[in-house]
Amino acid sequence: MTKDKKDKKHSDDSTDHVPHAGPGRRLTNYFLTGLVIAAPIGLTIYITWSIIRIVDDFVKPLIPSQYNPDTYLPVTVPGFGLVIAFVAIVLLGFLTANLVGRTLVQFGESILHRMPFVSVLYRGLKQIFETVVSQSHSNFKQVGLIQYPREGLWALVFISTSAKGEVADKVHGEDIISVFLPTTPNPTSGFLLFVPRKDIKILDMSVEDGAKLVISAGLVSPEYQAKMAELAEEAEEAVHEENKAG
């Protein structure tokens, strides 16, 4: 047998032994692929529907029966309570924007401030909502890394704002930043930390990518190399445009 025939026979034998995915393995792959597609859609629908039902159950009993479509329609109208709540909040904001509305709000707050426990709860909740609404455009715009809970271990944090008030006043000679350290897999819970700016490593990933990284416990990582290549390409295009204009 010649050398070419031996090589051909050897290559044919090697292809015969290439393992193929069995029916069970293919079925598992199909199931996992379908799960990746169906699970986020299903959970999104479930959470949205739950919020609509909670608001409807709270608001609909407050609506007079003659204005509630559930009383004269053969089927319930989901989301009607949510619409009414949205309109009522917008109307409340409109009314409190004028002098009469502000006077009524101040009168109501004066009553609440006289109640021992209710006054503390109301002031705390009002401050939280005012902070969220007034600073929503600047909160959590960056993601960073800090060494936590000890040196050598790195934790992902969402960067908020520079420390203010007594916190900033008590720490002399340091530029202190307030950061939020989320927990896995729920990024809405975590710890508020005040860290010197020099101890924070700013990352290029977005807050959304950081949240995905936390929720997936590190399994879903943003495409860093692809992003850097895209930024480099944009920089080259900008330089090319400048050279062309010059």
N, C-alpha and C positions, 0 to 999 in steps of 0.2 A: 504494500500500500504506500503510495507516495505521500510526501509531507503535506501537500495541499489538501489531499483527501482526508488525512488524519486531522488537520486543523478544522476542516469543514465538519467532520464527524463530531469533533470535540465541541464545536460551537453549537451544533444541533442538540447534543446531549445537554449542554448547559441551559439552553432555552427550555428544554423539556422539564427542568427541575425548578423553574421560576415559580414561586408560590403565588397562587391566585386567591383573591378574597372570596371566602365561602359565602353561602347564602346568609348565614347568621351575621357575619361581619358586615356585609352590605346592608342588611336590615338594620343593624345598629347604627351605621353611618346615616342611613336615611332618617332614622328616628331622631338622632341628635341634630341633624340639619333642620328637620321640621320643628324640633323643640326650640332651636335658636330663633326661628321665625315666629312661631306661634306664641311662645311665652311672653315676650315683651308686648305683643299686641293684646293678648288676653289680660295681662296684668294692668295695662293702661286702660282698657275698657272697664275692667272691674273696679279700679280705683276711682275713675271718673264717675261711673254709675253710682258708687257708694257715696261720693260727695254730693251728687245730685239728690239722692234719696235722703241723706241727712238734712240737707237744707230744706227740701220739700216737706219733710216730716215736722220741721220746726216752724216754717213760715206758713204753710197752707192752713193750719188751724186758726191762724190770726186773720185770715182773709174772710170777709163777709161771704156768706153762702151765695148771694146773688152775683158775686163777682168771681166766684171759684168755678172754673169750668168742670171740675170733677162732679159737681152736683147735678148738672143737666146733660152731661155727655155720657155715652155708654161705656167709655173707657177713660182711665186716668191720663192726665197730660203730664208726663215726666218733664221736669225742668221748669215748670211754671213758677214754683216757689223760688227757684234760683233767679229767674228773671225779675220777679217782684222784689226780691232782696236787693238785687243790683240797682233797680230803679230807686228804691227807698234810700239806699246809701248815697247815690248820686244826688237825690233831692235833698237829703240831709246836709251834704256838703255845700250845695247851692244856698240853702237857707242860712247856714252858719257863716257864709261869706259876707253877709250884710250886718248892719249894726243891731238890728232886732234879734237876729239869730245868735250873734255873739253874746248879747245880753242874756238871752235865755240859757245858753250854755254856761255862762259864768254863774248864773243863779243856781242851776243844777249842780255845778261843781262845788259851790259853797255849801250846799246841803250835804253832798257826799263827804266833804272834808271834815264835817262835824261828827261823822260816824267813825268810831275808833278803828275797827278792823277794815272796814270797807274803804276808808280813805287811803290806807297804805296800799291795799290791793289796786285801787283805781289809779293812784299816782304811778305805781310801778308799771302797770299795763300801758298806761298812756305814754310814759316815757319810752317804753320799748317800741310801740307802734310809731311814735313820732320819729324815733331814730331810724327805724327801718324805712319809713316812707321818705324822710328827708335825705337819707344817705344811700338809698338803694342804687343810685347811679354810680357810686364809688366803692361800694362794699364788694369784697372778694373779687378783685380784678386780676389778682396774681396768685400764683402757687409757688411755694418755696419749700425748702428742706431745713430742718433744724436738728440738732443733736439732742434726742430725747428718747428714753428717760435718763440716759447717761451718755457720756462722751464715747463716741465710736458707733452708736446706734442712731440711725437717721429716720426721722418721721416727716411725713408730708403734712403741710399746713396751708391753710388759706389765709392770705394776708389781708387784714382789714384796713386800719388807719393808724396814724401816729397816736401814741398815748396822749391823753388830755387830762386836765384837771390835776387832782392830787397825785395820781400815779406818776404823771410826768414831772411834777414838782418835787416829789420825794426822791427820785432817782437823778442825781446830779451828774452831769458830764456824760450822759448816755443818751443816744437817740433811740428811744424805746418805741417798738411797734407792737400793736395788739394783733395777735394771730389766733386763728381758730384751728385746733387740732382735732380733726374728725376721727370717729371710731369706725371700725369695720364690723359689719357691712352697712351700717346705717350712718351716712355722712351728716345727718342732721343733729346727731348727738356728739358731744365731744367736750373739749376743755378750752377755756379761754386762757391764753398765756401772753405775758408781756416779755418780749425778747428784744435785746439790742439789735439794731439793724445790721451791724457787722457780723452777727452770728447767723444770719439768714442767707441761704443760697437761693436766689431767685431762679425759677425754672421758666422755660419757654412755653410749656404746655398751658392750655387754657384751663379755666376753672372747671369747665364741663369735662375735659379729659382727666383732670385731677379727681373729680367725683367718680368717674368711671373706674379709675385706678383703685380708689378706696372701696367702692361697692364690690368690685370683683376680687378683692383681696390680692391685688397685684397681677391677676391673670390677664386683664385687658390693659395693655400698655400702649400709649399713644405712639404713632409712627414718627419717632424723633428724626431718624435719618432722612425719611422722605420730606419732612418739614424743612430740615436744614438745606436739602437740595433745592426745594422750592424757593426758599429765601435767597439762596445763592443765585439761582436763575433770575429772580426778580432784580437782584443787585446788578447782575450783568446787563440786563435789559436797560436799567436806569443809566448805567455808565455809557451804554451804546447810544441811548437817546441824547445824553449830554454831549457826547463826542459829535454826534450828527448835528446837533444844534450849534455847536461851536464851529 
